[in-house]
Amino acid sequence: MVSDRAIGVGLVVVSIIVILVYFWLLFIPPGWTVPLLNIGITEFLIRLTVMIGVLGVFGILAWIGYTLATTPPPKPIEEIEKEIEEELKKLEKEMAETTAKPESKQ
């Protein structure tokens, strides 16, 4: 089983490699082009980064909207107060019954 420390070190190493490769491709491009889009690698990276940001922001916004749309509204406070009062009356009634009956001990 892999330890948490090993996973952490792996994540750090992979992150540093990705940062260095991204920096290299963005600021010191080798002159590659993306065949389907017929654009340079630098422009592709910028477009990809912006697209990931837009997807992230609006994905979270959509998730919030879905949650708001599908979550039932809370009960009105008056209904909750009524339920609490009923429960209190039940408890008071039970307490009155238990104190009115003498407990027989043998």
C-alpha positions in Angstrom: 0.0 0.0 0.0 1.3 3.4 -0.9 1.8 5.9 1.9 0.3 9.4 2.0 3.8 10.8 2.0 4.7 9.0 -1.2 1.5 10.2 -2.9 2.3 13.7 -1.7 5.9 13.6 -3.1 4.5 12.2 -6.4 2.0 15.1 -6.6 4.7 17.7 -5.9 7.0 16.2 -8.6 4.3 15.9 -11.2 3.1 19.5 -10.5 6.6 20.9 -10.9 7.1 19.0 -14.1 3.7 20.3 -15.5 4.6 23.9 -14.4 8.0 23.7 -16.2 6.6 22.2 -19.4 3.7 24.7 -19.4 6.2 27.6 -19.0 8.5 26.2 -21.7 5.6 25.7 -24.2 4.1 29.1 -23.4 7.2 31.3 -23.3 9.9 29.4 -25.3 7.7 27.6 -27.8 9.4 25.0 -30.1 7.4 26.1 -33.1 4.9 23.3 -33.1 1.4 23.7 -34.4 -1.8 22.0 -33.4 -2.9 20.2 -36.6 -6.7 20.4 -36.2 -6.8 24.0 -35.3 -3.8 25.2 -37.4 -2.6 27.4 -34.6 0.7 27.5 -32.6 1.2 25.7 -29.4 1.3 28.9 -27.4 -2.1 30.1 -28.7 -3.5 26.6 -28.1 -2.2 26.7 -24.4 -3.8 30.1 -23.9 -7.1 29.0 -25.4 -7.0 25.7 -23.3 -6.3 27.6 -20.1 -9.1 30.1 -20.7 -11.5 27.3 -21.6 -10.6 25.3 -18.4 -11.2 28.5 -16.4 -14.6 29.2 -18.0 -15.7 25.6 -17.6 -14.6 25.6 -14.0 -16.4 28.9 -13.1 -19.6 28.1 -15.0 -19.6 24.5 -14.0 -19.7 25.6 -10.3 -22.3 28.2 -11.1 -24.4 25.5 -12.9 -24.0 23.2 -9.8 -25.2 25.9 -7.5 -28.2 26.6 -9.8 -29.1 22.9 -9.9 -28.8 22.6 -6.1 -31.1 25.6 -5.7 -33.6 24.3 -8.2 -33.8 20.8 -6.8 -33.7 21.5 -3.0 -37.1 21.8 -1.4 -37.8 25.1 0.4 -37.6 25.0 4.2 -40.6 24.8 6.4 -42.1 28.1 7.5 -41.0 29.1 11.0 -44.6 29.1 12.2 -44.9 25.4 11.3 -41.7 24.5 13.1 -42.8 26.5 16.2 -46.1 24.6 16.2 -44.4 21.3 16.0 -42.1 22.3 18.9 -45.0 23.4 21.0 -46.8 20.1 20.4 -43.7 18.1 21.4 -43.3 20.3 24.5 -47.0 19.6 25.4 -46.4 15.9 25.0 -43.4 16.0 27.2 -45.2 18.0 29.9 -48.0 15.5 29.8 -45.7 12.6 30.2 -43.8 14.3 33.0 -47.1 15.0 34.8 -48.2 11.4 34.4 -44.9 10.0 35.7 -44.8 12.4 38.7 -48.5 11.7 39.5 -48.0 7.9 39.7 -46.1 6.9 42.7 -43.4 4.3 41.9 -43.7 1.2 44.0 -40.5 -0.2 45.3 -40.3 -3.6 46.9 
